[in-house]
Amino acid sequence: MRDHEIYNYDYSFENVLTMTLNDYQKAAAETAFYAFPIIYTSLGFASECGELLGKVKKAIRDDDVRFDGTKELPSNLRADLAAELGDCFWYVAMIAKDLNISLNDIATMNLEKLQDRQKRGKLKGSGDNR
C-alpha cells in the first residue's frame, strides 16, 4: 500500500510518489515566479503556516477536534491540512532554492543534528546549540 492510499489521497500522477526532495525542489521551481527572493518566499511561508494553523484552530473551535491522538481526524480535515502543508512545503523548497541549498542537504543536516542531540540526551530543552 502506498502512502497516498493510507491517507486516502487521490493522486492521478504516479511519478510524484517516487520523487526525491531534490526532484520536488526542481519541479516546484518551475512554477515559481516572484521578485525579491528570500523575502517573498519567507513571507509566503509564514502566511501558509498561518493558514494551516487557522484550520487547526477552527477545527478545535467549530468541530471539537482534539488533536490528541485519541480519535482519527475527519478525512476532509486531513485533506485540507495536507493541502496547506503542501503549500508550506513549496515555500520551504523555494526558500532553500533562494539560498542555493538543496532540500536533500537540509534534510540530511537536520537529521544529523537531531541524531547528535539524541545521542547526547539533548532532544529536550531549548536553544539552537544544545
C-alpha angles and dihedrals in degrees: 000000000000123000092250090057091051090054095039094240117155108219116172098193116068099193090071091065095062102042124120123234089258091051089054092047092052094047092045091052089061088065095048124106120160144121123233103042117217093014095059094042094045092051090047091051092051091048093051091047087053090053090051091049091046090057090049091049093048091048089054094044102039105027102029091238109169103194088209098121095250095107132033112251117248109266093237091054092047089051092049092049091047090053091051091047088053090054090048090049092052090056092046088053092050094046088053090048090050088053090046093241124131121234089233089057092048092049092047094048091048094050091047090052093048094045090051091051091047091051090051094044092245103122090110121062133051139274132075095253104049 
